[in-house]
Amino acid sequence: MEVRRLLIRCYHLSNTFINYKNMTESEIWKKIEHFFEVNFQTEKDPPIETILFLIGIQELGSGQQKFTKDDKVNLIHIAVCRLLEPFGYYKFSHYNEGWPQFEKLENLPELKPNEQSLLMKKAIIQYFIDEVIALD
């Protein structure tokens, strides 16, 4: 099943926020990992790069297809830009040949690898909340 259709199917507007409000970040993260395991047959505790890749496909809006190695890197970049947009680091500017382009608004601070991972996890959690993606 194409990624976009699957994610759209997972949208739930009813009481999604209530579910998130009553959960810790750690609980939400476990549900997000489970969401990708069940819906995309990723490994248990999927690597953050896998999650970023799938979010990139969603943001590209083209569905599942064959991607070159460069395309895969670009998809992860799209995901990172989209995820950090609410934090004020990037802003969507336009599409170029169907690919979203982002303007860098602010440089990211110097972060240690574990801090980068924590920032991306928080951004992914925020993405699921903002996009109202149900995790049940």
N, C-alpha and C positions, 0 to 999 in steps of 0.2 A: 504494500500500500504506500502511495507516495507520502512523503513526510508532511507536506502542508495539509493534506486532507486529514491525516491522522491527528495532527495537532489541533486542527479546527474541530474535529470530532471531540476532542478532549476539553474544549472550552465549556465551562459551566459558570453561569452567572449567579445561580442561586447559592446562597450562604458560603461561598468560597472564602470570603474575607473572615467570616466567623471561624472557619476551620484554621486559617492561618493565625488569627489572633490568639487562639488558645494553644499554640504550639511554640516550642523554643526553636531557635535557628537550627540547632542540631537535628531536631525532629523533622523540620521542614526539609533540610538537606537530605536526610535519609529517604524521605518520600520522593524527592526529586530524583535521586539515584534509582529508586525503585521504579519510578515512572519511565525512565529511559531503559531499564532492564526489561520491563514488561512490554513496552510499546515499540522498542527498537532492537530488542534482543541483544543489548550490550552486555558485556560481562558484569558480574556483580561488582558493585562499587566502581562504576565506569570512570576512567581517567577524565579529568577536566577537559582535556583536548577533544575527547569524543563528544562531550556535551556541547562544547563550543562549536564544533563542526556541525552538529545537528541544528543548533540555534542559527548558525550561519545559513544553512540551507533554508530554514524557515524564513529568515529575513530576506534572502534572495528571492524567495517565492517561486522558484522554478520547479520544485518537487525533486524527487530522487532521480538521479541520472548519473552517468559516468562523468567524473571530474578528473582533470589532470592534477598532477602534484601541485602546480602553481595555483590552480583553482582551489584546491583544498586549503592551501595557506591563505588565500584571499578570503575564503569562507570563514576561517577562524578569525581573521582580521575584522571582517564585517561583524561577527558576533561580539568581539571585544569592543569595537566602537559603539555598537548598539547598546551593549550592557553598561558601558561607562558614560553613555549619553546623559542619563538622569543625574549623574554625579557632576556634570558640567565639564567633562574632559573633551567630549566630542559633540558635534552637532551634524545631523543629516543635512547634506547640501543639495544633492541631485542624483539622478541616475545617469550612468554612462554605459551605453550598450546593455542596458538591463541590470547592471550591477550598482547597488547603492554606494554612494560616495559620501564620505564624512569629512568635515572640517575639524581640525584639531583646535580646540579653544584654549586648552591649558596643558602644560606638560605634567605628566604623572610624577609624583615625588619618587625619589630613590627608595625602592622597596626591596627587602630581602625576599628570597624565593617563597618562604612560608607566608610572608605578608602579602605577596602577589596572589598566592593561592587563596588566602582568606578574603582579599578584596574581590576576586572573581566569584567566589562562592556567595558572598553577600550580594553581589551584582546579579548573579543567576537567581537567587531567591527573590530579589526585588523584581526581576523580569517576570517570574512566574506570578507574582502578586499583581504587577501592573497589567499583564496580559490576561489575567483572570483564567489561568490554566488550572483546572482541578486536578488534584493529585490522588484522589480516591478511586 
